[in-house]
Amino acid sequence: ERLLFYSGWPIRSSDQEIIYLNLANCYTLYGKEFTRKIHNAMINIGLRKNKVTLERDVGNLKLLLNRLTLAFKNLEELMYYMNSQNAFETMYRILNICILEIQQKRLSHQSFLKRWSAVVCLYNDLIDIASTGDLPSQKVGCWDY
């Protein structure tokens, strides 16, 4: 278990390449079981994606988890703010924070919004695969920019 924590959780792509996903913050804040469900969902996603696409998805998951772990310090908070009544507003607020950051850094809004769309679609894939009641179960609409 320590090996996973320090070296990363392995995911195999459809072309048999292994990519390591850092879920340390998720594990620390949300626990072993929640992290296992995220990891298993990413394993399933990885089986149908090539290495390049999977690396992009891992980067997108990292962006999402970084924001969620900054905002929600325990699993109960996460589950409340990502439930069916709050998920859209929560994701919208996270998007707005990210937009403010890219404005400060003078980065491309269009590039970021395309990435955000991919983040939301990945989140929806995770929900489809891992929805067991232990993960937030509300999908959020994907935008196309």
N, C-alpha and C positions, 0 to 999 in steps of 0.2 A: 504493500500500500504506500509506503514511503517513496518507493521507486516511482510510482505514478505521480505522486505529488511533486517530486523534484525534477523528473525527466519529462513529464507530460504523458497524456493519455493517447495511445496510438490509434490511428485510424488508417485503414487500408483503402486505397483508391481502386477503381475498376481495372486499372493497369498495374495493380499489385505493388504500387509504391506506398510506403508508410510515411504518414505525416503525424507529427505530435501536436496535440492540442493542450494548451496550458489552461487547466481548470482549477488552479490552486486557489484563487480568490473565491470562486464559486463553491469549492469544497469547504473552505474555511467558514464562509458565511451561511451557506445553505445546506451543508451536510453531505455525507457520503451517499445516501440514497438518491437524493436529487441530482447530484453530480453524475452518479452512475446512469441515471435515466437520460441525461443530456449526452453523455458519452455514447451510450447504446444507440440513441437516435442518430448521432453523427456517424457512427459505424455504418448504420443502414444507409444513410445519405451517401457516404463515401463509396459504397459498393456500386453505385450507379453513376459515379462521376470520375473523370480522369484526374490525374494529379494536379494539373494547372487549375481546373475548375474547383477541385476540392480545396486547394490552397487558398483560393479566393473566398470560398465559403468559410474556411477556418478564420481568415482575417475578418470577415463580416461578423462571425459569431464573437470573435474577440472584441470588436467594437461594441456590439450589443451587450455582452456580458460586462465589459468595463463600465458602461453607463449604468446598467442595472445594479451592479455591486456597489457603485458609488452612491446610488440613490436609495437602495433598500438594504438595510443592515442585517436583516434576518429573513428567514423563509416566510414567516407569517406576513411581513410587510410586502414582500414580493408577490405572494399569492393574492393579497388584498388588492394591490394596485394593478395587477395583471388579470383580475377576474373579468367576467363578462361585462360588468357594468363600467369598469375603469380602464380596460386595456387600451382602447383607442385613444383616450385622452392622455394616458401615460406615455404611449409611444409618440404622440404628437408633441408633448412637452419635451421629451428626450430629443426629438427632431429639432425643435426650436433651440434648445441648448447647443446642439451640434452646429446649427446654422450660425448662431452667434460666434462660436469658436472659429468657424471657417471665415467669417467676415473679419474677425480680428487678425487672422493669419493671412488674409487676402488671397484665399484659395478659390477655386472655381466652384460656384454654386451648382452648376449643371452637373459637373463630375460627381460632386458629393451627393446630389439628389438621386442620380442613377445608382450610386452605391447604396444609399439608404433604401431604395426600392428593393435592391437585392437582399439587404439585411432583413427587411420585413417579409419578403418571400421565404427566406431561410427560416425565420421565426415560425412562419405558418407551416413549413415542412416539419419542423421540430414538433409542433403541436400535433400535426397529423400522426406522426410516428409514435410520439411518447405520451399522448393524452391518456392518463390513467387516473386522474384526480389528484396526483401528486405534483403535477406541473400545471402552470396556468393553461387554461383550455380555450381561451377566446382568441380567435384569429383576428388579424387586423388587415384591412384592405391594402393591397399592393398598388402603388402608384407607378405610372409609366411616364418618365420625364424625357 
